[in-house]
Amino acid sequence: MPRTVLRDDQWERVKNLLPGKFPEDVLWINRTGAPWRDLPKEFGLWNSVYKPYNRWSNKCLWNDIFLILSGDTDFESIMIDGIIVRVR
């Protein structure tokens, strides 16, 4: 699946932080706000995608990526949140 969230120059700056394939699947979840189980099949099994996402989160890699890319005018803010808040 081609990268659609990051430009090539942005990818060049962060690719060494992300072992394995590019997490376009994780960025899809971020963009849509969909639950992990709704990840499209072309990305693979949702749990196989969630595991590296969770490892990268625990290693604070998302913060490092944000710091690298936050100077770009089209990437001034990003929020990745795994918390679901239910309102009654």
C-alpha positions in Angstrom: 0.0 0.0 0.0 1.5 3.4 -0.9 2.2 6.0 1.6 -0.5 8.7 1.5 -0.1 10.5 4.8 3.6 11.5 4.7 5.4 13.0 1.8 8.6 11.4 0.6 10.8 14.0 2.4 8.9 13.5 5.7 9.3 9.7 5.4 13.0 10.1 4.8 13.3 11.9 8.1 11.5 9.3 10.2 12.0 6.0 8.5 14.9 5.0 10.6 12.7 5.3 13.7 10.2 2.8 12.4 11.4 -0.8 12.1 9.7 -2.9 9.4 7.1 -1.6 7.1 5.7 1.9 7.2 2.8 2.3 9.6 0.3 3.7 7.0 -2.2 1.4 8.7 -1.7 3.1 12.1 -2.0 6.5 10.4 -5.3 5.3 8.8 -6.6 4.6 12.3 -5.5 8.0 13.5 -7.1 9.8 10.5 -10.4 8.0 10.7 -10.8 7.5 14.5 -12.0 4.0 13.7 -11.6 1.1 16.2 -8.7 -1.2 15.5 -11.1 -4.0 14.5 -12.4 -1.9 11.6 -9.0 -1.7 9.9 -9.4 -2.5 6.2 -8.3 -6.0 5.2 -5.6 -4.6 2.8 -3.6 -3.5 5.9 -3.6 -7.0 7.4 -5.1 -8.4 10.6 -5.9 -5.6 13.1 -4.1 -7.3 16.0 -0.9 -7.7 13.9 -1.0 -4.0 13.3 -1.8 -3.0 16.8 1.1 -4.9 18.4 3.9 -2.9 16.7 1.8 0.3 17.3 1.7 -0.5 21.0 5.4 -1.3 21.2 6.2 2.0 19.4 3.9 3.8 21.8 5.7 2.3 24.8 9.0 3.3 23.4 7.8 6.9 22.8 8.5 6.7 19.1 5.4 8.6 18.2 6.6 11.6 20.3 10.0 11.4 18.5 8.2 11.3 15.1 6.1 14.3 16.0 9.1 16.3 17.2 10.8 15.6 13.8 7.8 16.5 11.7 6.2 19.3 13.8 8.1 22.0 12.0 6.3 21.2 8.7 3.4 23.6 8.1 1.1 20.7 7.2 2.1 18.6 10.2 1.8 21.2 13.0 -0.1 18.9 15.3 -1.1 15.3 15.6 -2.9 13.3 18.2 -2.9 9.6 18.6 -5.1 8.4 21.4 -6.2 4.9 22.3 -8.7 6.0 24.9 -12.4 5.7 24.3 -14.5 8.0 26.4 -18.2 7.1 26.7 -20.7 9.8 27.6 -23.9 9.0 29.2 
